[in-house]
Amino acid sequence: MNIFRFSSPQTFYPLAGKLIPVFGTLAVLCTIIGLYLGFFVAPTDAVQGEVYRIIYLHVAAAWMSMFIYLVMAFWSAIGLGLGTRLSFYMTQALAPTGALFCFIALWSGALWGRPTWGAYWVWDARLTSQLLLLFLYFGFIALTRSIEDPRRADKAGAIIALVGAVNVPIIHFSVKWWSTLHQGASVSMTKSSMESSMLWGMLIMAFAAWFYSLAVTLARARCIILERERHTDWAAAEIAAKGAKA
Amino acid sequence: MSWNSLSDFLAMGGRGFFVWGSYGAAFILIVAELWLLRVRRRQSLQRLYQLQQIEKD
């Protein structure tokens, strides 16, 4: 099987349609298992008490917000290098979900910061670079939507995605490079400082965020594909079939 | 399990506002995104269908 076949919008569109319910179901299952572990199996934190349970949301959202931006940069590089239209569609389909997770990470972080640090917000390296990520998402969305010529919008967006990707390692290493209020990483490839039910709850919630993002991004990509490819025979046929009922 | 009752669970050791404020906001935003996506799909199909009808003439 040639995987490059799926880089054509025509073959990708129906495949995405089949995958959305699969990823959606997996997202729901992972959320249920992850929250069950996090709220009913994992013990109370010795230092923070119950408020630490925000971690299952906060970490999954923060990881996802950074990862989505890197995926956007990846698709942008492919799009600029190979001129594949679908790469740009994917970049634009990812951005709103990335912004959503970025906001959830900041919001849950603020609500976690108040009882543990005594402040909703501090201008600390980790928090500031994460806020910059949110502005990069907003900038990307505003820029791609404000340029009328879609091909120019694709290119401009790709450049913002690539340049802004520099911020992602800054967020990741901010807790090492600067002395910050935000704690360092609790989990690494080799060791973890967490109890195993807490760790599993967190990891499964991260998977839930992955599956959710996949499902939502594919659904959004399908809308973009139809809008951009409407003059091709297959898309025109799809619009004629589905549009009459919509 | 660390909870003796439902109210104990909701209280989250006195930190209920912060815990449920986080999860509640995330839940609302996710539902909003799913809803907006549905609206977008329907509206874009309707618009594209109309355009197609106009271009046919």
Interface residues (C-beta under 8 A of the other chain):
Chain A: F39 F40 V41 P43 T44 G49 E50 V51 R53 I54 L57 H58 A61 P96 T97 L100 F103 I104 W107 S108 L111 W112 R114 P115 Y212 V216 A219 R220 R222 C223 L226 E227 R230 A236 I239 A240 K242 G243 A244 A246
Chain B: M1 S2 W3 F9 M12 G13 G14 R15 F17 F18 V19 G21 S22 Y23 A25 A26 L29 I30 E33 L34 L37 R40 R41 R42 S44 L45 Q46 L48 Y49 Q50 L51 Q52
